[in-house]
Amino acid sequence: MKMTMIENYLFDLDGTLLPLDEDVFLQKYLGLLSKKFIELGYDSKVMIDRLWQGTKAMVNNNGLYSNEEVFWNIFHPEIEGRQALKIKLENFYKNEFSHVFDSTSPNPFSKKIIENLKVKGKRVFLLTNPIFPLVATQRRVEWAGLNIDDFELVTTYENSAYAKPNIEYYDSILKNYNLDPKMTIMVGNDAYEDMIVQELGVKVYLVKDCLKNNQNLDISHFDQGSLEDFYKKYID
């Protein structure tokens, strides 16, 4: 059975199009970031703490300011030196961040799915939680064997004012891109943060390769399977 009525495909990135071990990812990422902070003359413990506080603020963002603004107001509240640090962190994501790739396991079906959808003229969106800057998101997209130009929209902290699991994150995208929920599907690995969009009438598919279900939700009612299963069932 193919989803012939589906015109709009929304994909999560981490754990979905880019399989990864989240614990290893965070360990490597934060380790490299701590080393960079020390190299730049900052107290790494203070900066990592601010990183988590800033991330929490983005998750709780109410839409009045971009996630980028909300994050940096907490991460580096001092205006002086902020832009210089931004530039240095951009370089970090272009260079040292590449070592985090070892925590991922790229799936060839990610590229097959996106390529097939584009050939069929479907609208394809990458709804990765917008708590990272574009440069960091671009790297992870490349690790998945894809390009940000493959998507009509890639959510990052620069272009978003909400984050998962806030339902407004999804609702604003549906409205801004004129997406009919009945003709839209969200594909993700998080039983809560990704599947919550079902409340808006969007179809969902739970990818279980790197299943995340921190809330221990009953997932039996979700359409589900591996990314390969999704490809064979709905794309091929």
N, C-alpha and C positions, 0 to 999 in steps of 0.2 A: 504494500500500500504506500503510495506516495502522497505527500501533502501538497496536492496541486493547487489548493486554495491559498497557500501561504505565499505571500509576496515579500514579506519583510523578515529578515533573519537577524536576531540579536545574539551576539556571542560574548561570553565571558572569556577572559584570557588565562589567568593563572589557575592551573588545575583543570582547565577545559581545553582550549586550543594549545596551551602550553602545559603539559603534564609536569608536575614538580613535587618535590618533597618539601612542604612548607617549613618544617622545622629546620631542615638543612639550609634552605634558602635564607631564612631569617638569621641563622647563625653566621653564615658566610657574609651576608649583606651587612649586618650590624658590626661584625668583626672588621670588615674592610672600612666601613664608615668611621668606626672608632679610631682606627689607625690614621685615617685621613684627618680627623679633627685634631689629633695630637700633633700631626705633621704641620697643621695650620696654626698651632699655638692655642687651641681651645681645650677646655676641660672636657674630655670625652664623655664622662659620666653625666655631666650637666647637659651636654648637647643631645645625648641619646634620650635622656629624660624629657627634654623639650621636644624631641622628635615624636615621642609617643603622645605627649600632651597636644602637640599640633595635629597629629593624626586623629586623635579623639575629637578635636574641635572640628575637623573637616567632616567626620562622620555625623556630627551633630549640627552641621551648618544648616541654617534656615533659608538660604537662598538670597540673602541680602548682599552678600559679597562672594567673590569667587573663592574656591577652595584654596587657591594660591595665596590670596590676601589673608585669609583666616589662618592658614598655616604659618606664614612668615611673621605675622603679628605676635605669635607665641614662640616660634622657633628662634627668631632673632628680633626681639622687640625694639632693639636699638636701630634707628634708621641708619646711623653712621656704620659703614662697613657691611651693610646688608647686601648691596648689589655686588660687591666684591666677592662675598661668600657665595652668592648665587652662581656667579661665573665659575668659581672654583669647583662647586658641586656639579655643575654641568660637565666640566672636564672629568670629574670623578666618574660620572655615569657613562662618559664616552670611552673611558679607559679602564680603571680598576674594577668597575662594576662587571666587566666581562668575565671575571673569575667566578661570579655567582652562577654562570651557565652550567657548571658542574652539577648543580642541584636540580637541573631540569632533564626531562627525557622526551625530546621532540617526537611528535606522532605524525607520521606521513599522511594520515587521514585529514589532518587539519588543512593542509594545502589542497588536497583533493576536494574537500568540501567547499572551500572558498572559491576555488577555480571553477568548479561546476556551477555554483550558484551565480557567479558573474557571467558565465557563458549563457546561462538561462535568463539573464536580465533581471535577476532578483536584487532587491536592495539589501545590502549587508552592512551591519553596524557592529563595532567592537565596544561593548559596554563593560570594560574592565573598570573596577572600582577606581574613581578618579582621585586617588590620594598620592599619585606619583606625577612628576613633571613629564612633559612630552618626551624629553630626551631619554628618560628611563623606560618609558612605555615603548618607545620606538625600538630600544634594544631588545626588550622581551618579545616584541612582535617578530623581530628578525630571528631570534632564537627559535621561534615556532616555525620558521621557514616561510614567513609571510612578510608583507610590506604594509605600512600604514596606509598607502594609497589604495590598497585592496578594499578599504572600507569607506563608506560614505561619511561616517563619523567614528572617531576614536576618542573616548572620554578621558581627559586628563585633568589635573588640578587647575590648569590654566583656563579651560573652557567650561568648567562645571561649578555649580554653586550648591550642589547637593552631593550626597554619596550613598552608597548602599549601606544599610538596607532601607533607607528612607524611600517610601513609595513615591515621593515627589521627584526623586531622581528619575525614575522610569516615566512618570506621568508627564514631566516636562519634555522629555525626549519624544514621547508619542505625539504630544501636541505640537512641538516645534517642527517636527518633520512630517506632520500630517499622516501618522501611521494608524491605520485601522486595527485595533486590538484583535479583531476576529481574523485578520489576515497576517498576524504577526506571531512569531514564536521566539522564546528566549531559551537559549541553550547554555547551561551552566552546571557547575559541580557543587555549588553550595545550596543545600536544601532550604536554607532560610533566605540568605541574601539575594540569591538568583530567582528562586521559585516564588518569592513574594509578589512578583509582578503578575502572577496569576489572578490576584485580587482585582486587577484592572481589565480582566477579560482576555489577557494574552495567553496563548498556548505556551506550555513549557516542556522542556526535555531535560531530565536530570542525568548528567554524565557521571558515571560511577567509577571511572578509572582512578580518579583522585578525590573520591567522595568526601565532602565536608558536611558534617551534621552535628555541630557543637551543641545544638539545642535538643538533640535526640528526638527529632520530630518523626512522626509516622510518615514515611515516604512512599508507602504502598500505592497511593492513589496517583502518583506522578508517572507520566510516561518516562521511561528510564532505560539505561543500558550503557554500553561503552560508546566512545566516539565512533568507533568502527561500526557498531550497531546502528548508530544514527545515520551514518553515511549509507549503509546498505538498505536501511528501511525507508529513508526519505529523499536521498539524493541520487543514488546510482540508478 
